[in-house]
Amino acid sequence: MGTSKRDITREIGISRNTVSRMLKKTRRQGKKIKKRGSKPDPRREKIHALIDEHNLSGVRILEEIRKLGYNGGYTISMPIGLRG
């Protein structure tokens, strides 16, 4: 096993909280953060098509993508229509 936090604090002369914070930081650096998409991402093309071709309102777009299986809310689906 490795050295305990208490032993590290005695040896270096800093608080256990500082040692804990430093250890957390080094553990996080080694992890890869996987970016996950949002619920409407798979329907992004359809949302843009509805906006471009039919000039539908946000509520109508939501109705249309719900027919395709989208179960999220209006608030998360509409910014996708406004982004590029």
N, C-alpha and C positions, 0 to 999 in steps of 0.2 A: 504494500500500500504506500501511498504518498505521505507527505508531511501534513499534519493537521493545521488548520487555520490558527489555532492557538500557538503552536510552535513557530509558525511563520511570523506572527505578530511579535513574539518575544525576540526572535532573531533579528528582525528588521527594525523593530521599535515603532511600529505604526498600529493603529487600532484594527480590531477584527472587522469592523464595518468596511474599512478601506480595503482590507484584504479580500473580503467577500465581493465588493464592487469590482475590484480588479480581476478577480477570477471569473466573474460573470461576463465581463467585457471580453476576456480572452476566449471564453467558450463560445460566445456569440460570433466572433470573427471566423471561427472555423466552420460554422453552419452555412449552408447555402439556403437562401430564402427563395422559395418557389413562388413566382408571381402567378396568382390565379386570376382568371377572368371573372367578369361579372355575369349575372344571369342573362342580361340581354345580348351579350356578345355573339352568341351563335345566330342571332336574328338581326345583326347589324345591317347586313345588306338589304334585307327585306324592309327594315325601318327606313333606310335611306331611299329605297325605291318608292315607298309609300309617300314620302315627303316630296321627292322630286317629280314623280309622275302624277300623283293625285292631289297634292297639296292638302293632305288630310290634317285635321287637328290632332293634338296629342291624345285626346280621349279616343278618337277613332283609330289611331294607330295602335293604341293599347288593345282595343277590341280585336283588331286584326291579328296582332301577334299572340293574343290569348288563344285564338283559334288554332295557332300553330304549336300550342303547348306551353307558352310562357305563363308562369304562375306568379311572377313578381308584381310589384306595384308600379304605379304611375311615376312616382318620384325617381326611381332608379332607371326606368326605361326611357324617359324623355331626354335626359342630358345626352344620351347616345345620338339622338337625332340632331342635336345641336353641335356635337363635336365632329371633327373631320374624320 
